[in-house]
Amino acid sequence: MNHLLKAMGVWIWGLIAIGLSVSLVSVSYRMLSVYRSHDLASRSSSDSQVEPASPSPQHGETTKQAPAVLSDADGDTSRRGAIAAREANAAHNAAQANQDALNSLEAAERKAPPTNESKPSQEFQGYSSISLDKFKAMQSDYEAALSRGAYKEEELVRVFRALFQLAVALQQTAKAIEYGEKANDLGALKSNDLLIMSQFYYQQKDCKNSAVWGDKAIAAFNKAGQAPKEVLYQIKLQCAADANDTGAMKAALYDLVRLSNKTPYWNNLIRLERQDERDDHNTLMIYRVMFDTHSMNADTDYIEMAQLLGDAGLPGEARVVLEKALTSGVVKEEHKERVTRLLNALETRADAEMKALPALDAEASKNPAGQLDMKLGEVYFGAGDYQNAATAISRGIDKGQLRQLDEAYVSLGRSLAAESNPAGAKQALAKLKSVPNGSPRVLKLWNLYADMIPEKVSEPL
């Protein structure tokens, strides 16, 4: 188990690194639009000869100017009135510029470039070289205006979100968390912002708060009718692996399968579920999920599955498994002789079953119990005749007296899925819930498999 967790930990870290890079690229791209929009707004205020109270086009000059202060020598009423009016206009222009910037940010979010996982770091470096100095100046001016009290209370929602995203773009983790919490208290953060908060807490090795913000992000994505990002569950998975919490790892992998249906997640989930299984029947049922989801990638898994099938009296299905192992190229050189020898033995048994098929069919049709029909269906399944397999197994279920009803529903579901009947496959697998004393982990895996069967028969599982 420890070896498995360690191997999975390295794999998860790689996935999260990609997710973090993509998020930072997206934020940097959006903040460029903030700067451009704000630059235009500030230039407009400069043309009107109004002193800006928020980021201006000449950031260096703005930060060097001393604030206007009334001395005892400047006591005439008209001058006081002019300065007060100027400060009021400055605050108004700051709020307007900030609104324009955030409107631009929302538009940029909808038009963000594709986040190709093969080049996120290069894109991020390109954005950084163009904009980091401008972002720092913007941040400084926003903070200066904030400290002067230039913003009204209702304007702080937009201000703190802008400061949060600037800190993200500048990779200022602590400051981003600080501004993110303030922005969230004001209801300013969107789903992607909440995702970034989860990532930043994760970078701080604070899995507890990362999970809190991750759950907020997932809820926000769901509320918006959008699928949550994979990295949210990847972080949950890594935190669970770090804590050696196998249950939490399984929960995260179930969510990742539902979200993406990717074979690496299937593979790691099934490997975890198989670790503690000691019953051969249940182990075989778990292997069938791995085989049907195309997530079996180790020759030892193919070999063990074939041996279990052979022991269960299913040489035809076992032969299919080993043939797949050989054609997929996963069999190691040191195992090829063993696989070939096992395959030859299985082929002899499978051929004998096929020759006896007419006699078995006749006998099964006369027998009032369904066990022979179940056996007949399994022989048809091993031969690739899924239509006759489904017919025979359905007849056997209807007759009753089956020793392993769970296997009957699984075999029926697999046959119907292979026959491009997704609705029928889902219905058959749903009946696993009614089987008494069934394995909870087997039931959960096949329920997940059923959920992932596509409605359109042209789509792969």
C-alpha positions as CSV (number, residue, x, y, z in Angstrom):
1,M,0.0,0.0,0.0
2,N,2.8,2.5,0.9
3,H,4.5,1.8,-2.4
4,L,1.2,2.4,-4.3
5,L,0.6,5.7,-2.4
6,K,4.1,6.9,-3.1
7,A,3.8,6.2,-6.8
8,M,0.5,7.9,-7.0
9,G,1.8,10.9,-5.1
10,V,4.4,11.6,-7.8
11,W,1.8,11.2,-10.5
12,I,-0.7,13.6,-8.8
13,W,2.0,16.3,-8.2
14,G,2.6,16.4,-12.0
15,L,-1.1,16.9,-12.7
16,I,-1.4,19.7,-10.1
17,A,1.7,21.5,-11.4
18,I,0.0,21.7,-14.8
19,G,-3.3,22.9,-13.2
20,L,-1.5,25.6,-11.3
21,S,0.4,26.8,-14.3
22,V,-2.7,27.1,-16.4
23,S,-4.5,29.1,-13.7
24,L,-1.6,31.6,-13.4
25,V,-1.5,32.0,-17.2
26,S,-5.3,32.7,-17.3
27,V,-5.0,35.3,-14.5
28,S,-2.0,37.0,-16.1
29,Y,-3.9,37.2,-19.4
30,R,-7.0,38.7,-17.7
31,M,-4.9,41.3,-15.8
32,L,-3.4,42.6,-19.0
33,S,-6.9,43.6,-20.0
34,V,-7.4,45.2,-16.6
35,Y,-4.3,47.3,-17.2
36,R,-5.3,48.4,-20.7
37,S,-8.8,49.3,-19.7
38,H,-7.5,51.2,-16.6
39,D,-4.9,53.0,-18.7
40,L,-7.5,54.4,-21.0
41,A,-9.7,55.4,-18.1
42,S,-6.9,57.2,-16.4
43,R,-5.8,59.0,-19.5
44,S,-9.3,60.4,-19.8
45,S,-9.1,61.7,-16.3
46,S,-5.7,63.2,-16.9
47,D,-7.0,65.1,-20.0
48,S,-9.6,66.7,-17.7
49,Q,-6.8,67.8,-15.4
50,V,-8.1,65.9,-12.4
51,E,-5.7,64.4,-9.9
52,P,-6.2,60.6,-10.0
53,A,-6.9,58.8,-6.7
54,S,-6.3,55.4,-8.3
55,P,-3.8,53.9,-10.9
56,S,-2.8,56.5,-13.5
57,P,-1.1,56.2,-16.9
58,Q,2.2,57.6,-15.5
59,H,2.5,55.3,-12.5
60,G,6.0,56.5,-11.6
61,E,5.0,60.1,-11.5
62,T,1.8,59.5,-9.5
63,T,3.5,57.6,-6.7
64,K,6.1,60.4,-6.4
65,Q,3.7,63.3,-6.0
66,A,2.9,64.5,-2.5
67,P,-0.7,64.5,-1.6
68,A,-2.5,67.9,-1.5
69,V,-2.5,69.2,2.1
70,L,-4.1,72.4,3.5
71,S,-1.8,74.5,5.6
72,D,-2.7,77.5,7.8
73,A,-1.5,79.8,4.9
74,D,-4.1,78.2,2.5
75,G,-7.1,79.2,4.5
76,D,-9.3,81.0,2.1
77,T,-12.6,79.4,1.4
78,S,-12.4,79.3,-2.4
79,R,-9.1,77.3,-2.3
80,R,-10.5,74.9,0.2
81,G,-13.6,74.3,-1.9
82,A,-11.5,73.7,-5.0
83,I,-9.3,71.1,-3.3
84,A,-12.4,69.3,-1.9
85,A,-14.0,69.2,-5.3
86,R,-10.8,67.9,-6.8
87,E,-10.6,65.0,-4.3
88,A,-14.3,64.2,-4.9
89,N,-13.7,64.0,-8.6
90,A,-10.6,62.0,-8.1
91,A,-12.5,59.4,-6.1
92,H,-15.3,59.3,-8.7
93,N,-12.8,58.8,-11.5
94,A,-11.1,56.0,-9.6
95,A,-14.3,54.2,-9.1
96,Q,-15.2,54.6,-12.8
97,A,-11.8,53.4,-13.9
98,N,-12.0,50.4,-11.6
99,Q,-15.5,49.5,-13.0
100,D,-14.2,49.7,-16.6
101,A,-11.3,47.5,-15.7
102,L,-13.4,44.9,-14.1
103,N,-15.9,45.0,-17.0
104,S,-12.9,44.3,-19.3
105,L,-11.8,41.5,-17.0
106,E,-15.1,39.8,-17.3
107,A,-15.0,40.0,-21.1
108,A,-11.4,38.7,-21.1
109,E,-12.5,35.7,-18.9
110,R,-14.9,34.7,-21.6
111,K,-12.3,35.2,-24.4
112,A,-9.3,33.7,-22.6
113,P,-7.0,31.8,-24.9
114,P,-7.0,28.0,-24.9
115,T,-5.0,26.6,-22.0
116,N,-3.0,24.1,-23.9
117,E,-1.3,22.0,-21.2
118,S,1.9,21.7,-23.4
119,K,2.8,25.4,-23.2
120,P,1.4,27.1,-20.0
121,S,4.8,28.0,-18.6
122,Q,6.0,29.6,-21.8
123,E,2.8,31.7,-22.1
124,F,3.0,32.7,-18.5
125,Q,6.6,33.9,-19.0
126,G,5.5,35.9,-22.0
127,Y,2.8,37.7,-20.1
128,S,5.1,38.3,-17.1
129,S,7.8,40.0,-19.2
130,I,5.3,42.4,-20.6
131,S,3.2,43.2,-17.6
132,L,4.7,42.6,-14.2
133,D,6.2,46.1,-13.8
134,K,2.8,47.6,-14.8
135,F,0.9,45.3,-12.4
136,K,3.2,46.3,-9.5
137,A,2.6,50.0,-10.2
138,M,-1.1,49.4,-10.5
139,Q,-1.1,47.6,-7.2
140,S,0.8,50.3,-5.5
141,D,-1.6,53.0,-6.7
142,Y,-4.7,51.0,-5.8
143,E,-3.3,50.5,-2.3
144,A,-2.4,54.1,-1.9
145,A,-5.9,55.2,-3.0
146,L,-7.4,52.6,-0.6
147,S,-5.3,54.0,2.3
148,R,-6.6,57.5,1.6
149,G,-10.2,56.3,1.8
150,A,-10.8,57.3,-1.8
151,Y,-13.4,54.6,-2.4
152,K,-16.9,54.4,-1.2
153,E,-18.1,51.4,0.7
154,E,-20.0,50.0,-2.3
155,E,-16.8,50.4,-4.5
156,L,-14.7,48.1,-2.3
157,V,-16.2,45.0,-3.8
158,R,-14.6,45.8,-7.1
159,V,-11.4,47.2,-5.6
160,F,-10.6,44.2,-3.5
161,R,-11.2,41.8,-6.3
162,A,-8.8,43.8,-8.5
163,L,-6.2,43.8,-5.8
164,F,-6.7,40.1,-5.3
165,Q,-6.1,39.4,-9.0
166,L,-3.1,41.7,-9.2
167,A,-1.6,39.8,-6.3
168,V,-2.3,36.5,-8.0
169,A,-0.7,37.7,-11.3
170,L,2.3,38.9,-9.3
171,Q,2.4,35.5,-7.5
172,Q,2.2,37.2,-4.1
173,T,0.7,34.2,-2.2
174,A,0.2,35.8,1.2
175,K,-1.1,39.1,-0.2
176,A,-3.4,37.3,-2.6
177,I,-4.9,35.2,0.3
178,E,-5.4,38.4,2.3
179,Y,-7.1,40.3,-0.4
180,G,-9.1,37.2,-1.5
181,E,-10.5,36.7,1.9
182,K,-11.6,40.4,2.1
183,A,-13.1,40.2,-1.4
184,N,-14.9,37.0,-0.6
185,D,-16.4,38.6,2.6
186,L,-17.9,41.3,0.2
187,G,-19.2,38.6,-2.2
188,A,-16.7,39.7,-4.9
189,L,-15.0,36.4,-5.8
190,K,-16.2,34.2,-8.8
191,S,-15.7,30.5,-9.2
192,N,-12.2,30.8,-10.8
193,D,-11.1,33.2,-8.0
194,L,-12.2,30.7,-5.4
195,L,-10.3,28.0,-7.2
196,I,-7.1,30.1,-7.0
197,M,-7.6,30.6,-3.3
198,S,-7.7,26.9,-2.9
199,Q,-4.6,26.5,-4.9
200,F,-2.7,29.2,-2.9
201,Y,-3.6,27.6,0.4
202,Y,-2.4,24.3,-1.0
203,Q,0.9,25.9,-2.0
204,Q,1.1,27.0,1.7
205,K,0.7,23.4,2.6
206,D,-2.6,24.2,4.3
207,C,-4.8,21.4,3.1
208,K,-7.5,22.2,5.6
209,N,-8.2,25.7,4.2
210,S,-7.4,24.5,0.7
211,A,-10.3,22.0,1.0
212,V,-12.6,24.7,2.4
213,W,-12.0,27.0,-0.5
214,G,-12.0,24.1,-3.0
215,D,-15.5,23.2,-1.8
216,K,-16.6,26.8,-2.3
217,A,-15.2,26.8,-5.8
218,I,-16.9,23.5,-6.6
219,A,-20.2,24.9,-5.3
220,A,-19.8,28.1,-7.4
221,F,-19.0,26.2,-10.6
222,N,-22.0,23.9,-10.1
223,K,-24.3,26.9,-9.3
224,A,-23.1,28.5,-12.5
225,G,-23.9,25.3,-14.5
226,Q,-20.3,24.7,-15.2
227,A,-18.1,21.6,-14.5
228,P,-15.6,22.1,-11.7
229,K,-11.9,22.2,-12.7
230,E,-10.0,18.9,-12.3
231,V,-7.2,20.6,-10.3
232,L,-9.7,21.1,-7.4
233,Y,-10.1,17.4,-7.0
234,Q,-6.4,16.7,-7.8
235,I,-5.5,18.9,-4.8
236,K,-7.9,16.9,-2.6
237,L,-6.3,13.7,-3.9
238,Q,-2.8,14.9,-3.1
239,C,-3.7,16.1,0.3
240,A,-5.3,12.8,1.1
241,A,-2.2,10.9,-0.2
242,D,0.0,13.1,2.0
243,A,-2.1,12.2,5.0
244,N,-2.2,8.4,4.0
245,D,-6.0,8.8,4.0
246,T,-7.0,6.0,1.6
247,G,-10.8,6.7,2.0
248,A,-10.3,10.4,1.0
249,M,-8.1,9.4,-1.9
250,K,-10.9,7.1,-3.2
251,A,-13.5,9.8,-2.8
252,A,-11.4,12.2,-4.8
253,L,-10.8,9.6,-7.5
254,Y,-14.5,8.8,-7.8
255,D,-15.1,12.6,-8.3
256,L,-12.3,12.8,-10.9
257,V,-13.7,9.8,-12.9
258,R,-17.2,11.4,-12.9
259,L,-15.7,14.7,-14.0
260,S,-13.4,13.5,-16.7
261,N,-13.8,9.7,-17.2
262,K,-10.0,9.5,-17.8
263,T,-8.3,6.1,-17.7
264,P,-5.5,7.1,-15.3
265,Y,-8.1,8.0,-12.7
266,W,-10.0,4.7,-13.3
267,N,-6.7,2.8,-13.0
268,N,-5.6,4.3,-9.7
269,L,-9.1,4.1,-8.2
270,I,-9.4,0.4,-9.1
271,R,-5.9,-0.4,-7.8
272,L,-6.9,1.2,-4.5
273,E,-10.2,-0.7,-4.3
274,R,-8.4,-4.0,-5.2
275,Q,-5.8,-3.6,-2.5
276,D,-7.9,-4.9,0.4
277,E,-10.0,-7.4,-1.5
278,R,-9.4,-11.0,-0.6
279,D,-12.3,-12.8,-2.3
280,D,-11.5,-14.1,-5.8
281,H,-15.0,-13.6,-7.1
282,N,-15.0,-9.9,-6.0
283,T,-11.5,-9.4,-7.3
284,L,-12.6,-10.7,-10.7
285,M,-15.6,-8.4,-10.7
286,I,-13.2,-5.5,-10.0
287,Y,-10.8,-6.5,-12.8
288,R,-13.7,-6.5,-15.2
289,V,-14.3,-2.9,-14.5
290,M,-10.6,-2.2,-15.2
291,F,-10.7,-4.1,-18.4
292,D,-13.9,-2.6,-19.7
293,T,-12.8,1.0,-19.0
294,H,-9.5,0.3,-20.9
295,S,-7.5,1.3,-17.8
296,M,-5.6,-1.9,-17.4
297,N,-2.0,-1.1,-18.2
298,A,0.1,-3.8,-16.4
299,D,0.7,-7.2,-17.8
300,T,0.4,-8.7,-14.3
301,D,-3.2,-7.5,-14.1
302,Y,-4.0,-9.1,-17.4
303,I,-2.4,-12.4,-16.3
304,E,-4.1,-12.5,-12.9
305,M,-7.5,-11.7,-14.4
306,A,-7.1,-14.5,-17.0
307,Q,-6.1,-16.9,-14.3
308,L,-9.2,-16.0,-12.2
309,L,-11.4,-16.4,-15.2
310,G,-9.8,-19.8,-16.0
311,D,-10.4,-20.9,-12.4
312,A,-14.1,-19.7,-12.6
313,G,-14.6,-21.9,-15.7
314,L,-14.6,-19.1,-18.2
315,P,-11.8,-19.9,-20.7
316,G,-13.3,-18.0,-23.6
317,E,-13.3,-14.7,-21.7
318,A,-9.9,-15.4,-20.3
319,R,-8.5,-15.9,-23.8
320,V,-9.9,-12.5,-24.9
321,V,-8.1,-10.9,-22.0
322,L,-4.7,-12.4,-22.8
323,E,-5.1,-11.7,-26.5
324,K,-5.7,-8.0,-25.6
325,A,-2.6,-8.0,-23.4
326,L,-0.5,-9.3,-26.3
327,T,-1.9,-6.9,-28.9
328,S,-1.7,-3.9,-26.7
329,G,2.1,-4.5,-26.2
330,V,2.1,-4.3,-22.4
331,V,3.5,-7.8,-21.8
332,K,7.0,-7.7,-20.6
333,E,9.7,-9.8,-22.3
334,E,10.2,-12.0,-19.2
335,H,6.4,-12.8,-19.1
336,K,5.8,-13.6,-22.7
337,E,6.5,-17.3,-22.4
338,R,4.2,-17.6,-19.5
339,V,1.4,-15.7,-21.2
340,T,1.8,-17.7,-24.4
341,R,1.7,-21.0,-22.5
342,L,-1.4,-19.9,-20.5
343,L,-3.1,-18.7,-23.7
344,N,-2.6,-22.0,-25.4
345,A,-4.2,-23.9,-22.6
346,L,-7.1,-21.5,-22.5
347,E,-7.7,-21.8,-26.2
348,T,-7.9,-25.6,-26.0
349,R,-10.6,-25.3,-23.3
350,A,-12.5,-22.5,-25.1
351,D,-12.5,-24.5,-28.4
352,A,-13.9,-27.5,-26.5
353,E,-16.7,-25.3,-25.0
354,M,-17.7,-24.0,-28.4
355,K,-18.0,-27.5,-29.9
356,A,-20.3,-28.4,-27.0
357,L,-22.4,-25.3,-27.4
358,P,-25.3,-26.8,-29.3
359,A,-25.8,-29.5,-26.7
360,L,-25.5,-26.9,-23.9
361,D,-28.1,-24.7,-25.6
362,A,-30.5,-27.6,-25.9
363,E,-30.1,-28.7,-22.3
364,A,-30.4,-25.2,-21.0
365,S,-33.7,-24.5,-22.8
366,K,-35.3,-27.6,-21.2
367,N,-33.9,-27.0,-17.6
368,P,-36.4,-25.0,-15.4
369,A,-33.5,-23.5,-13.4
370,G,-31.5,-20.6,-14.9
371,Q,-27.9,-21.8,-14.1
372,L,-27.4,-23.5,-17.4
373,D,-28.7,-20.5,-19.3
374,M,-26.2,-18.4,-17.4
375,K,-23.4,-20.7,-18.4
376,L,-24.6,-20.6,-22.0
377,G,-24.5,-16.8,-21.9
378,E,-21.0,-16.8,-20.6
379,V,-19.8,-19.1,-23.4
380,Y,-21.4,-16.8,-26.0
381,F,-19.8,-13.7,-24.3
382,G,-16.4,-15.3,-24.4
383,A,-16.9,-16.0,-28.1
384,G,-17.9,-12.4,-28.8
385,D,-21.5,-13.2,-29.6
386,Y,-23.0,-10.5,-27.3
387,Q,-26.6,-10.6,-28.6
388,N,-27.0,-14.3,-27.8
389,A,-25.1,-13.8,-24.6
390,A,-27.6,-11.2,-23.4
391,T,-30.6,-13.4,-24.5
392,A,-29.3,-16.4,-22.6
393,I,-28.4,-14.5,-19.5
394,S,-31.8,-12.7,-19.4
395,R,-33.5,-16.1,-19.7
396,G,-31.5,-17.4,-16.8
397,I,-32.2,-14.5,-14.6
398,D,-36.0,-14.8,-15.3
399,K,-35.9,-18.6,-14.4
400,G,-34.1,-17.9,-11.1
401,Q,-32.0,-20.1,-8.9
402,L,-28.8,-18.4,-9.9
403,R,-25.9,-19.0,-7.5
404,Q,-24.2,-15.6,-8.2
405,L,-26.9,-13.1,-9.2
406,D,-24.5,-10.2,-9.1
407,E,-22.3,-11.8,-11.8
408,A,-25.4,-12.4,-13.9
409,Y,-26.4,-8.7,-13.8
410,V,-22.8,-7.6,-14.6
411,S,-22.5,-10.0,-17.5
412,L,-25.9,-8.9,-18.9
413,G,-24.9,-5.2,-18.5
414,R,-21.6,-5.9,-20.3
415,S,-23.2,-7.8,-23.1
416,L,-25.8,-5.0,-23.7
417,A,-23.1,-2.3,-23.6
418,A,-21.1,-4.3,-26.2
419,E,-24.3,-4.5,-28.2
420,S,-24.6,-0.7,-28.2
421,N,-27.6,-0.7,-25.9
422,P,-26.6,1.8,-23.2
423,A,-30.1,2.1,-21.7
424,G,-30.4,-1.6,-21.3
425,A,-26.9,-1.9,-19.8
426,K,-27.6,0.8,-17.3
427,Q,-30.9,-0.9,-16.2
428,A,-29.1,-4.3,-15.8
429,L,-26.3,-2.8,-13.7
430,A,-28.8,-0.8,-11.6
431,K,-30.3,-4.2,-10.4
432,L,-27.0,-4.9,-8.6
433,K,-28.4,-2.9,-5.7
434,S,-31.0,-5.5,-5.1
435,V,-28.5,-8.4,-4.7
436,P,-28.3,-9.4,-1.1
437,N,-24.9,-9.6,0.6
438,G,-23.1,-8.1,-2.4
439,S,-19.7,-6.4,-2.0
440,P,-20.1,-2.7,-1.4
441,R,-16.9,-1.8,-3.3
442,V,-17.9,-3.9,-6.3
443,L,-21.4,-2.3,-6.3
444,K,-19.9,1.2,-6.1
445,L,-17.5,0.6,-9.0
446,W,-20.1,-0.9,-11.3
447,N,-22.5,1.9,-10.4
448,L,-19.8,4.4,-11.4
449,Y,-19.2,2.4,-14.6
450,A,-23.0,2.6,-15.4
451,D,-23.0,6.3,-14.8
452,M,-20.2,6.8,-17.3
453,I,-21.8,4.7,-20.1
454,P,-22.5,7.3,-22.8
455,E,-26.1,7.9,-24.0
456,K,-24.8,8.0,-27.6
457,V,-23.6,4.6,-28.7
458,S,-20.9,6.3,-30.9
459,E,-19.1,7.6,-27.9
460,P,-16.5,5.4,-26.1
461,L,-16.9,4.8,-22.4
